[in-house]
């Protein structure tokens, strides 16, 4: 109601102090339990209405009131047995049981001015978020977001029942109270950061943790070192962080990213020049040996007769294989490495391109920022556009003009970023005026109107492609050569580890489980229990497991409905049907 209305309704919060029993007041103090209740309150300031209510209710205050407060203490609507307080005398009266129809009609018309309220049985924050997130009205979404954030914070730091709280804020300050809760159950837990569920994100998180972050260069796909306080993050420190990663696939991805970002001086996509192979210090070669023990012989750097795979593992081209082996061997032996003669380094046999896996770090960084900064529940369209514009300018505005106003700038924005926008925009991305004839609003996200057609083609194409492939779970993006190598490497390791064990025995099962979990358990749960984890396991691995078992995997209950034993090799029972489908596809198609 307007401020000048003669009747004003608000809520009253009061305290209840409940003594358990006993005669001695002092003895009762330790047993007093504090709680609070909230009741609707109507405030009447119109003099004619005050006179009318006093006359009809047969109430005679000592001083003529300038204001009346009526409190709904019964919580069944204003009426009999509620309380009325006269001001300024602060006299308290109980409203009689029998009211004139005219007075009851007036009081029945008083409805609480509660703009937002939700009453529900207990539900998790995620369930509440799904309910609130379906709200299409931006104002209602923002109001619901306050409740969502509150429930999420309570779940994070307090795992018990009950709990009650009060928060009030005005121009003077705010009040926050907690009561009716079990204090020992209150444990601080920080808000988790956004981390996409992929191996790439795990590597990116590690690099952030050690201080090695994506930087800027002419192509927008390289990485650089940045100062942290007074200390500079070194390449060997970033590589040492690889030992924190749970799988060899993640460690190789991190090594590629750091080596190319630091030493691929001509941005060819490989370490393939004399000055590039000489750039890594001994600390770098040693850090690689910590993450990949005996990597020189394992990956064929030396004259061991083994095939050379350093090009697909570290992107160290075959033309610098020999000087790389000399320098690394000297470093690992504690000697200073010899310089490389540029004349002794032949030209690379084939041209290289920056691996998609490395380039994707910059893509994921920008998309992750949008998901984290612009995708918060309750974000308004204006707030979303402000956050996205800052990210777009920081990442893709190559000429520093303040806008994406060149075709090359638009085309450098990867699909990950447009898809992140489509996933987070409060009212759907393409209400931005991308279509001809619509009022253009793309400048709100930092894209010049002169490029609206290019913007539409890029953005809509990416999002439509995402929608077409949304049902196909995809794993970490790695070059095909590296992917094939890792598949065969994992299969070979399982074959070696199960050699000499009795097929189907506990030792056999443990060896297989260790191989599967170490390579494909993306969420570190200790088992293969996610769809994307199952899909990541390639045919050579399934075929190796079957070969070492000596019988089809259906013997372990995969694909059936009876006894299930595949949990002993690390496969959760919920995935038995998907695994059966994957194994069947491997049997009926070309391996790999």
C-alpha angles and dihedrals in degrees: 000000000000119000092247094056113121089227120053124181127202139146127272121209117199138173129245119206111192121192116202101215145296142099103251109081093202091054090054097056096086090050097053113119118206122214137150137224132197122217132179114253128197118204116203117196103158108107094214091052091046091053091047095051094045091050096046093045094045091235119154113185117195089241126035104258123236090193139021128203120200115194122200094220092159092057092220099101129286114306143078119020093015121124130253123194123197120212141244090016092048092218115165123219133180114227108240123249094243117056132181111257090242092056093045090051091053093048093045089058091061105100125179116261093226107150096188131019136157126186117185146147115263112296133165123257090249092054090045090049091054090050095047094039091063090064110113098194109090094213093050090046091054091048091049090048090063089057092044093051090047094051091045091052092048092050091049098051104023123046101179145072142280117030132158130188142176128206124181128167133181139153092289100050142286141278125214123181135176124193143151094046137121104251097202088058092059107098125163116244120175121233107266118242121238109268119173112226098247137103088244091059091049090055092045090051091052092050090049091049093056091041101254107133140173113273139184131271139149095286097038092229105089131092131226142189119260133196118252108199105308095333125086117218107238127214093241090055090053090049092047087059088066090079087069091063116096101219137046090232090061092045092052091048090052092048092052092049096050097040095048093041092053107032109022089099097172093043091235093142095252144060095253109137133080094242090047095053090045094051099077113087125222088262088062095050089047092049089054090052090054091056096036109030114212090001095158094066095028093058096037103253093139132054094275098126090244117127115264112248099161087106094061095036103043101007089241101149121233091242090068095037094107098048089043090055092048094050095044093046092051092049094048089049091053096253131123109259120240119246118255120245107229090210089061093057113087122214114270111268093227135021116260131219128202105269115252089231091062095041089050092066090070090045093050092045092058095040090047091052090053092048091048103037102030100028100065115133109260096025111150122224090254093050090046092052092047092052094045093047092054091050093046093050093046094049108031111019095103098175096044092238093138092245138067093246103148127077091231090057093054092046091051090062103097126221091253089069097048090046090051089053092050090050096050109032107115092221101025124279100258096065083086097096096255092143121084112261094026122110103266116238100160090107086071087072093041101263118132117239089234088071099046093116093049089046092051093048094049099040099042092043092054095047094045090050089050091052091050093053099034092109093054110085111218130200132210115320109242132157113275093241092052091045092054091046092051092048092054092041092055092045090050092049091052090049091051095045093050094045110117094017123114109256110255093011125131090256090052092048093048092050092050092045092051090052095048097043095045092055108029109025094105097174097044092238092139095247143054099265106138130081094234090051092056092046091051092062106095129217096256089061095049090046092049092051091051091047093052091045090050093220140059118289088243084083086072093053096261110154095005135098100228132074114348123213102157090094084078089067091047102265115131115230091238088069098050095107095045091049090050090053092048093048090047091052090051091052094051098043141047110294116260 
